[in-house]
C-alpha cells in the first residue's frame, strides 16, 4: 500500500498538468442530431441558444444537460447561466446538471474535503437557479480509475480492475462521502458520472442514487455495468458542431425503466 500511495502522489501533479477536461476515453465517430435515434438528452459544455434548442427539440431531444463549475471554469462558458435556463424554459424543455471541475485529475480526488467544497458550490448554484427539490445533481468522475491503471502499467505493481477498485474505495469513496454529508439535507438526489466500475461501486455502496455511464468503453467495467441496466443515462460519442445545429454535444439515451433521471423543467423568464 505504501508503494501504491507513492505512485499516486507522484502521478497526481502530472495528471493535473496534462489532463484534458471533458474528453471521453473512446474513439471519435461523430453522431448526428436527427430524429428516430432514441436520444433523450444532449450534454454540452457550450452555452445554448434559441436556434439550437428549437432544432434539437424538433428531432425529439427534450433535455439539455449543462454544467455547474467553480468561478475559475475548466472551460470558458462551461457553467450554466440564468439566460440559458430561461431559454430552456421558454422552449418547454428540461434541464439536468452535472458538477465538474478537474474531475479528470487524480489530484482532485486526493484532496481532503474536496467533495464537501464541490457540493457546497453545487448547492449555491442550484439555489440561485431555483433548482427544485427531488431533481438531481451529478458529480463527475472522469476516467481517473482508467488513468490509475495506466500509471500502474508503467510500474511493477499489480494492475487490473481489482486494483482500480482499490483506488475507488480509497479516494472516490471519500469524495462521495463528503458530497453526501453536504447534500443529505438538501432534497436533491446525488448522481455520478463515470466508468462502469465507478457506477457499480457507488450504487452498491449507496453513495449515489443515479449513475450516468460515460461514453468511454475502454474505462473499467463498461460492458458489465451497461448490461445490468442500472444506469440512468448512457452517453454516446460526440457530434461535430456541423452535425448538431452549431454546437458540439454528447447524445444520451435514458434507461427505459428510469424515466426520471433527475431532470426538471425550468420556468421561462
Residue pairs with C-beta under 8 A, 6 or more apart in sequence:
3 155
3 157
4 157
4 166
7 151
7 152
7 155
7 157
8 106
8 110
8 148
8 151
8 167
8 171
9 110
11 106
11 147
11 151
12 105
12 106
12 107
12 110
13 107
15 105
15 106
15 107
15 144
15 147
16 102
16 105
16 106
16 107
16 108
19 102
19 104
19 105
20 104
21 74
21 75
21 100
21 102
21 103
21 104
21 142
22 45
22 74
22 75
22 100
22 104
22 142
23 104
24 143
24 214
24 215
24 216
24 235
24 237
24 238
24 250
25 143
25 146
25 214
25 216
25 217
25 218
25 219
26 215
26 216
26 217
26 218
26 237
27 237
28 237
28 238
29 237
30 237
30 238
30 239
30 240
30 243
31 37
31 236
31 237
31 238
31 239
31 243
31 251
32 239
32 243
32 244
33 39
33 42
33 55
33 56
33 59
33 61
33 239
33 243
33 244
33 245
33 249
33 251
34 59
35 58
35 59
35 60
36 60
37 60
37 251
38 253
39 60
39 61
39 236
39 251
39 252
39 253
40 60
40 61
40 62
40 63
40 252
40 253
40 254
41 61
41 62
41 63
41 64
41 65
41 96
41 233
41 251
41 252
41 254
41 261
41 263
42 56
42 61
42 63
42 64
42 65
42 244
42 249
42 250
42 251
42 252
43 64
43 65
43 66
43 98
43 235
43 249
43 250
43 252
44 64
44 65
44 66
44 247
44 248
44 249
44 250
45 67
45 75
45 77
45 78
46 77
46 247
46 248
47 77
47 81
47 83
47 84
48 64
48 66
48 84
48 87
48 88
48 247
49 87
49 246
50 87
50 90
50 91
51 245
51 246
52 244
52 245
52 246
52 247
53 64
53 87
53 88
53 91
53 93
54 91
55 245
56 64
56 244
56 245
57 91
57 92
57 93
61 251
62 93
62 94
63 93
63 94
63 95
63 96
63 263
64 88
64 93
64 94
64 95
64 96
65 95
65 96
65 97
65 98
65 252
66 79
66 80
66 84
66 95
66 96
66 97
66 98
67 78
67 79
67 80
67 97
67 98
67 99
67 100
68 79
68 80
68 97
68 98
68 99
68 100
68 121
68 122
68 125
68 126
68 137
69 78
69 79
69 99
69 100
69 101
70 101
70 121
73 79
73 101
74 100
74 101
74 102
78 100
79 125
80 95
80 97
80 125
80 129
82 128
82 129
82 269
85 95
85 129
85 266
85 269
86 266
86 268
86 269
88 94
88 95
88 266
89 265
89 266
89 267
89 268
89 269
90 268
90 269
92 265
93 265
94 263
94 264
94 265
95 263
95 264
95 265
95 266
96 135
96 136
96 138
96 261
96 262
96 263
96 264
97 122
97 125
97 126
97 131
97 136
97 137
97 138
98 137
98 138
98 139
98 140
98 191
98 193
98 212
99 118
99 119
99 121
99 122
99 137
99 138
99 139
99 140
100 139
100 140
100 142
100 193
101 108
101 118
102 108
103 139
103 140
103 141
103 142
103 144
104 140
104 142
104 143
104 144
104 147
105 144
106 144
106 147
106 148
106 171
108 114
108 144
108 175
109 141
109 144
109 171
109 172
109 174
109 175
110 171
112 174
113 178
114 175
114 178
115 139
115 174
115 175
115 176
115 177
115 178
115 179
115 181
115 182
116 178
116 179
116 181
116 182
118 139
118 179
119 139
119 178
119 179
119 181
119 182
119 183
120 182
122 137
122 139
123 137
123 182
123 183
123 186
123 188
126 137
126 186
126 188
129 266
130 266
130 267
131 137
131 188
131 264
132 264
133 186
133 187
133 188
134 187
134 188
134 189
134 264
135 188
135 189
135 262
135 263
135 264
136 188
136 189
136 190
136 191
136 209
136 210
136 261
136 262
136 263
137 183
137 188
137 189
137 190
137 191
137 262
138 191
138 192
138 193
138 210
138 212
138 262
139 175
139 176
139 179
139 190
139 191
139 192
139 193
139 208
140 192
140 193
140 194
141 172
141 175
141 192
141 193
141 194
141 195
141 198
142 193
142 194
142 214
143 194
143 195
143 214
143 216
143 219
144 167
144 171
144 172
145 164
145 167
145 168
145 172
145 194
145 195
145 197
145 198
145 219
145 220
146 164
146 195
146 216
146 218
146 219
146 220
148 163
148 164
148 167
149 159
149 160
149 163
149 164
149 220
152 158
152 159
152 163
153 159
157 163
161 197
161 220
161 221
164 197
164 220
165 197
165 201
168 197
168 198
168 201
169 201
172 198
172 201
172 202
173 201
173 205
173 207
176 190
176 192
176 202
176 207
176 208
177 207
179 190
179 207
180 190
180 207
183 190
189 209
189 210
189 262
190 207
190 208
190 209
190 210
191 208
191 209
191 210
191 211
191 212
191 232
191 261
191 262
192 198
192 199
192 202
192 207
192 208
192 210
192 211
192 212
193 211
193 212
193 214
194 202
194 211
194 212
194 213
194 214
194 219
195 213
195 214
195 216
195 219
195 220
195 221
195 222
195 225
196 213
196 219
196 220
196 221
196 222
196 223
196 224
196 225
196 226
197 219
197 220
197 221
197 225
198 211
198 221
199 208
199 211
199 212
199 213
199 221
199 225
199 230
199 231
200 221
200 224
200 225
200 228
200 230
201 207
202 208
202 211
203 211
203 230
210 232
210 233
210 258
210 261
210 262
211 225
211 230
211 231
211 232
212 231
212 232
212 233
212 234
212 235
212 252
212 261
213 222
213 225
213 226
213 231
213 233
213 234
213 235
214 235
215 234
215 235
215 236
215 237
215 238
215 250
216 222
217 223
225 231
226 234
229 255
229 257
231 255
232 254
232 255
232 258
232 261
232 262
233 252
233 253
233 254
233 255
233 261
234 252
234 253
234 254
234 255
235 250
235 251
235 252
236 250
236 251
236 252
236 253
237 250
238 248
238 249
238 250
239 247
239 248
239 249
239 250
239 251
240 248
241 247
241 248
254 261
255 261
